[in-house]
Each structure stands twice: as C-alpha cells, then as structure tokens.
Amino acid sequence: MAYSSAAQHRRMIGTPIPRLVASLAVPTVISQLITVVYNTADTYFVSHIDTSASAAVGVAFALQSIIQAFGFGISMGCSSLVSRRLGEKKDDEANEYASSTVFAGIVIGFMLMAGGLSTLRPLLRLLGATETILPYAAAYTRIILIGAPVMCTSFVLNSILKAEGMANLSMIGLCTGGVVNVALDPLFIYTFGLGIAGAAIATVISQAVSLVILLVIFRSGRSIIKLRAGYVSRRAETYWQLVKLGFPTICRQGLGSVAAALLNRGAAYYGGDFADEAVAAVTIANKIYMFVRSIMIGIGQGFQPAAGYNFGAGRYSRVKKAFWFATAVGTATAAAAAVSVGLNTAAVMSWFRNDPKVIEIGSLALKFACAVMPLMAYSTFVNQLYQCLGFSVCASILASCRQGIFFIPIVLLLPRAIGLAGVQTAQPAADLATFLVSVPFQIVFFRRVLSRPDSGEEPAPEAG
C-alpha cells in the first residue's frame, strides 16, 4: 500500500507503538535474514567443496565487510536524515539527502572496486588467508569487488525505503534477490563447474536483480521519496552530514572487517596443525551467530524510522515506548535462539561441514556465543537509538565497542593465555562488555533527551 507524505506522517506518529514497530520490523527482519542468506548460502554450498574453500568464505567476508561499511554507512546516515526530515514535514530536504546518497553510493562503489582489485592478494593475506586458502579467497573476492557499485547502490535504496516507513517495499527486492542467489549457487558451483567463483557470480547477479527491482519501485512512484538528478547536492555539507551520521555504521562494519581478520589470523595461528579447520570453524560459527544478530538488527531497523519520525515530530514518549517494545521482543527472540542453538551446536555445525575437527572447534565457539546472545538486543538498540536521532559521537563510541574497543585487545591478549579457546571466547566476551557499557548510555539518554514533554500537533490515532 502506497501512502502520501501526509498520510504516512499521520501513520508514523499516530499508530499505536506495538503495531507500528511490528509493521515496520517484520519486513526489515525478513530483509536482514535474506541478506544473511546471501552469505550463508555461499558458506553452505562452498563448504561442500573442501575445508580450505569453506575457510576462504570467512576471509572474503572480512573484505565484504569493508564494502558494507561504506555502503551501509552512508545509507544509515541517509536513513537518519530522511526519517527526521519527513517527521518535520520537510520533504524537499529529504529528497535532496536521498538523491545525493544514491550518487555517493555509486561513486564509493567504484572506488572500492578499483582499490580492492589493485591490492587483492596482499589484502587477503592481511585479512588472514593462509597459502592454501588464498587461491580460493582470491577467486571469490575478485568477483565480489566487481559487484561493489551494485551492492552499495542497493544498500542505499533499501535504506531510503525503510527510512520512510516502506520496509515492505524494500523487502520485495531483497527477497527476490535472495531466492535467485540460493537457486544460482548450486547451478554455478556444481553444474557449471565454476567452484567458489560460481558462488561469487551468483551473489553479484542476485544483488543486481534486487537493485533493478528497487529502481522499478522508485520509478513507479510508490515511494514518498523522489530520486532526481536535480536533487543531487553540490554542497560539501550534505555529504559531511551523511558521513557524520553514518560514521557509527562505518565504525561497526569496518571494525567487523578488522575483527574477522583478527579471528582468522588467530584461528590459523592457534589452530596449529589444524589451521584451515580452525578458520573454517570460526567462520561457520560466526555465520550462525550473525544469523541471530541479523534478526536483532532487523527489529532495530523497524524501530529506527518510528523513533526518527516521532522524534522529529516532538513525540518523545513514543520514542521511549518504541525502544522498550523493540527491546522486549528482541531479547525474547535472542533468548529463544540461544537455547535452540546452544542445545544443538554439533548438529548445526555438521550441516555446513561434516569434518570432526571443524565441528569440535565450532561447537565450543557457538556455546560461548549462546551464553551472551540474550544481551545483544538491548545493546544493539541503544546504539541504533543514538544513531537514528542524530547523536553521532556517542553512537560511534557504542558502535566501536563490540568489534573494536573491547574486541581487539581481547582477541590479541586472551589467546596468549588460553590458546585457541581465547579465539573462541573473544567475541562473546566483547559482547558482554558492550552490554555493560550500554546501560549507562541508555539511562543518561532517556533522562537528558527523552524526558522532555511531548510537543507539536496531537496526532489523530489510527483505529486499533
């Protein structure tokens, strides 16, 4: 269903919070899961080639995180600006930010492609590729880099639709691309005999399909936001705002690349004679952990436009309600996932790679991850709250905790004391520390920013 700008504004500030956040979160969760499908499908099918190929996907993921850091980064900056401008009824400014972000995404995509291809093998070694993993990783990432402009542009268009509360439309493009990816992976890898390169080709094609569908949605007029060349800003301040507000995501995703590289290198070093098995194990365990985390991010992406719209409209009490509703749903979901995965770690690992050593190493890593899994919703949403409302400095600090401020010293020091177990426990330990730091950030934000009385026009609530 397409809404006019005025009707969408009434919906976003008048619909009861549980129904509003749920309506926005369901499609964003599905979209996030489809995004995980892009990566998990590759891991699943490639893992059936051999252990080194499975480990190569983990190395490649570190490089993909760099692409995602910039693509998601400017997208989230755009999302924050667009949702708040629409909440303030400043549609022309929202159109300018959106159109400028699409242009920036295309430019950044080509820059990443050129830079990555020119330094590919040294970069992969830096990201943790052993000599047996390197040929597989190079074959995969070369194609992924060629698709970087498509990926970055697709990220931007998805974020714009989510920012205006049209997450159901963004889901259409992502779901279609996900289905295409799963269908093409076995065809290219096995039937056409392209191996790991076939998985990368399938991923890029599926991203291109998603992009085309999203462009059709915008061209059909179903989006509130209008993308026009004439709206593209020539002012440096516009792009500075995008980078500043997207910087928490750039930190989070960029540090994700660093974290993946350090995990790969640590697993390879402390895995000893089982270096490739250890890298494959932590790669698979992290994919499973990211599956659950992606659900949390999806719920948060449903909460963010609700928070941004209502903050822009001066409805502070609704921002608080949206945060607590999302936190309750996210925590319950993460706890259920922790129990389900924690009781079946060996079975889950063997679904990807039926190698006894891979299963042994990965199962223990998964058990540690499950122990802290119920805490991830709260810390994720505190970070997203700061970011979507424009508090970029605090948001950047929180975004840097999980895979930077806490993770880097832990993964460098803990394995020296307890060996491979230090690699397996590094991310859960960093997640626990991030949760503890998020508590005072949330309390202070509610007291200083969201304790103000509501302002602006009183909305006419929707029925229900």
N, C-alpha and C positions, 0 to 999 in steps of 0.2 A: 504493500500500500504506500503510495506517494503522498507526502504531506507538503502543504505550502509552508513558507517560513513562519508565518504567524501561527498556523495550526500546530506546527512542530514545537514552537516555543510554549504554547499552552500545554501541550502534552508533556513536555520535559519538566515544567515547573508545577503542573497540576496533578499528574497521575500519582496515586499512592506509591510510595517508595518501593515496597517489595515487588509490586507488579512492574514498575518502571525498570528497576535494576534487573529483574528476571528477564524481561522482554529484551533488554539490551545485552545481557550476559549470555543467554542461551546461544545466539548466533556467534558471539565472539568466542565462546568456549569451543564451539564446533569449528570455527575458523582456526583457532590455535591448534586443535587436535589435527586438523588437516595439514597445518604447517609441519607438525611433528611427523605426520605420515610421509611427507617429502623426504625427511631424513631417516626415519625409522625403516621405511620400505627399502631404501638403499642399503641400510645396515643389514636388514634381514636377508635380502637376496644376495648381496655381496658376500656375506658371511658363509654362504654355501660354496663359495669358490675355494678359499682356504683361510687359515688364521691370519696370515700377513695381509691379505686383502681386507679382511674384517678390521684389522688394526688401522689400515690406511684410511678408512672412512673416518676414524677418530681424528687422525691428523688433518684430514681435509676439513673436518668440522671446525677446527681451530681457524682455518683460513676463511671458511664461510662466515664465521662469527665476525670477522673483520668487515666483510661486505654488509652483514646485517647491522653492525654497529653504526655505520654511517647511514644506511638506508632506513633503519628503524629510528635512528637518532633524529634526523630532520623530520621524519614522519610524526614522531611524538611531539616535537616542537610545534609542528603544524597543527596537530590534534588539539593541543592545549590552547593555542591561539584561536582556532576556528570555533571550538565549542564555547569559549568565553565570549567571543565577539557575537556569535549567534544569540547567546543568552542576553547580551546587551543590545540586541537588535541592530547590530552594525554589519549588515550582510555584505556590503561592498568591501569592507576591510577583510572579512572572512574569505571572499572570493579572491582578493589580492594575495593573501597569505597562501591559499591553496594552490593557485596557479603558479606562484613563484616557487613553491616547494616541488611541484612536478618538474619544472625546469631544472631546479637544483639537483633533483634525484637523477635525471638523465645525465647531467654533467659529471656528477660524482661517480656514477656507474662506469662511465667510460674511463675516468681517471683511475679507478680501482682495477679495471681490466688491463689497462696499459702498464700500470705499476706492478701488478701481480705477475703478468706474463713475462716481464723483463727480468724478474728476480725469482723465478719459480722454484728452482731446485735448492738454492741457498735458503730460501724462505721456509721450505718444507723441512729441511734439516733442523732449522731453528725451532720449528714447531713440534719437533720430536720424532721425525721419521728416521728409522734405522735404515741400513743399506738394503735390507730385504723388503722393507715397507715402501721405500722411496719410489720404485718404478710404478707401483700401483697408485700411490698418492699423486704422483705427477700426472698420470693418465686421467685421473678423475678431476683434479682441481683445474687442469688446463681448460677443460670444457666449462666447468662452473664459472671460471673467470670470464670467459667469453660471454656468458649469460648475465654478467653483473649489471649492465644497464637495464635489462628487462626486469631483473629482480628488484632493483632499487625503485624503479618506477611503479612496479606492482605494490610494493610496500606502501608507497605514498598514497596511491589511490585507495587502498584498503583503509588506511588511517583516516582519510578525509571522510569517507562514508561512515566510519564508526564515530567520528567526532560530531557529526550532525545527527547522530542517533539512528542511522540507517544501516546498522550492522547486519541486518538480514540480507541486504543487497550485496554487501562485501562477501558474505558467506557463499553466495552463488558462485562467484568467480573462484574462490579458494576450493570449494568442494569439487567443482568440475575439474580443476587442475589436479587435485589430489587423486581423483579416480583415474585420470589419464596417467598420472605417474605410476600408480600401482599396476595398471594394465601394461604399460610400456616396459617396466623394469625387467620382468622375465623374458619378454619378447626380445629386447635388445641384448640382454646379458647372455641368455642361453640360445635362443632360436637363431639370432643373427651372429652369435659368437663374438660379441664385442667386449665381453668381460666387464670389468669395472668401469671402463669408458662408456659402456652402454647405459649404466646406471646414471651417470652424469648427463648424458644426452637426454634420457627420459625426464630428469629433473628440470632441465632447461626448457624442454618442449612444454612440459606441464605448466611451468611459470609463464611461458609465452601465451598459453591458452587462457590462463587466469587474467593476464593483462588485457588481452583482446576483449574478454567478456566485461571487465571493469570499464574499459573505454566505451564500449557499447552502452553500458548503463548511464554513463555521464552524458554521452551524446544523445541519448533518448529523452533527456530532460527529467528523469526520475529522481535526480539528486537536487537538493536545495542549492548546493554549491555549483557555481558556473565556472568552468575552466575555459579561459580565453587567453590568447597570446597577448591581448591588450592589457590584461590584468597583471602580467608578469612585471614585478617591480624592478626598477633600475636603481633603487636606493640600497646602499650597503646595510643600513639599519634594519631593513626587513630580514635580510639573511642572517644578520647578527642575532636577531630575536629567535629565529628558527634554531640556530646553533646553540644559543644560550639555554633555551628551554628544552632542547633535545639532548643537551650535554649529559644529563643523568643516564639516558639510554645509551649514549655513546660510551660512557664510562662502563655501564653494566655489560654491554655486549662486547666492547673492546677488551675489558678485563676478562670476559668469558673466553676470549681467544687466548689470552695470556694463561689463564687457569688451565685450559685444555692442553696447551703446550707444556706447561709445567707438570701436569698429571701424566702426560705421555712420556716425557723425559724421565720422571720419577719412576713410573712403572717399568720402563725399559731398563733403567739402571738397577733398581732394587729387585726386579724380576729375575736377575741373574741369567741362568741358562734358559729361562722361560720368558725372555724379554717380549717377544711378539705375543705370546699368550697373555702376559700381564697387560700389555697395551690394549689388546682386543677385549679383555675382561673389563677394564675400567671404562672403555668406550661403550660397551653394551650396557653396563650398569648405569652410566650417566645418561644414556638414551632413555632408559626406563624411568629414571629419576626425573628427567626433563619432561617426560610424558605427563607426570603428575603436576610438575611445576607449570607446565603449559596450561593446564586447567585453571590453576590459580591466576595466571596472567590473563587468561580469557575472562574470568569473572571480574578481575580488576579493570579490564578494558571495557566491560559493560558498566562498571561503577563510575569510571572516569568521566564520560560525557555527561552523566547525570549530575556528578559533582560540579563539573565545569559550567554547565548551563545554569544550575541553581546558584552557584557562587556568583556568576556574572549578573544574575537577576536579584542578588541580595537575599536569597533564601537559605541562610546559613544552617538553620535547624534541619533542613532537608539534606544538606551535605553530610551532617553528622549521622543522620539516620541511614543514609546510603552506605557510609563507611561501615557502620556496625552490622548492617544486614549482610553486606558482602563478606565481612569477616566471619560471621556466624556460618554462612553457607560454605565458605572456603575451608574453614577449619574442620567442619564435619566431613566434607568431601575428602580432604587430605588425610584425616584420621582413618576413614574407611579404606582408602587406598593403601595406607601404611600397613594395616592389618592384613589386607588381601595379599599384597606383595611380600610382606615380611614372613608370612607362613608358607610361601611357595617360591622362595628365591631360586632354588636349584632348577625347578621346573621352568620358571620364566627364563633363566639364563640359557637352558638347553634348547629352548625354542629358537634361539638365534644361532648358537654354535654348540654342537654336541661334542665338545672337547673337555675331558675331565679337568684339566688344569684351568682352563678358561672358566668353567663352571665353579670350581673351588674358589678362585680368586674373586670372581664377580659376585658370587653369593654372599660372601662376607661383606664386600663393599655395599651391597644392597641392604643388608641387615642394619648396618650403621646408618644408612640414608633413611631407612624407615623409622628409626628411633627419633629423628628430629622432623620428620615430614609434617606432622600436625602443626608445627610452628610456622611453616612457610607462608601461610595465607596472611596472617597479621603483618609480618614484616614486609611482605610484598605490597600490601595495600597502603601501609604508612608511606612507603616510598612513592607509590603512584599518586597518593593524595597530594603530597608536596609538589610533585611534578605537574599534575594536571591543573593545579591552581596557580602555577607560575612562580613557585618558590624554588628556583633552580639551584641555589647554592646548597641548601640543606638536602634537596633531592639528590644532588650529585654526590654528597658525602654518603648518604644512605645507599645509593646505587653502587658506590665503590667498596662498600664493606664486604659483601658476600664473596666476591671473587677477586678482591684486591687487598684492602686494608687488613682484613683478617686472614684471608686465604693464603696470600703469597708467603708471609712469614711462617704460617703453619705448615704449608707443603714443603717449604725449604728446610725447616728445622725438625719437625716431628719424625720424618722417615729416618733421619740420622740416629734417632734414639730407639725407634722400634721397627725399623726396616720397612718392608712393603706394607705392613699394617698402617704405617703413618700416611702412606699414599691413599689407602682405602678409607681412612677416617678424616682426611683433611677437609673435604667439602662439608660433611656433616658438622664438624667442629666449627667451621666458619659460619655455617647457617645458625648454629646455636648462639654464637657471639652476636651475629647480626640481629637476631630476635631480641636479645637483651638490650642492645643499644636502641632499637626501635621504640621500646616502651617509653622512655622519657621524651623522645621526639614527638610521639603521638600526644602525650599528656600536655606538653607545652603548646603544641599547635592548637589543640582544642581550647585551651584556656586563653591564649593570646589572639587567635584569629577567628575561631568559630563560636566564641561566647557572645558576640555582638547580637543585638536583636535583629530580627528579620526586617528588611527594607524592601522598597519597590512595591509594585502593584500586587494586590492579592489575586492569585490565580483562581480561575473557576475550575474546581477539581472535576476530573472525568468521573463518570459513573464507575463504581467498583472500587 
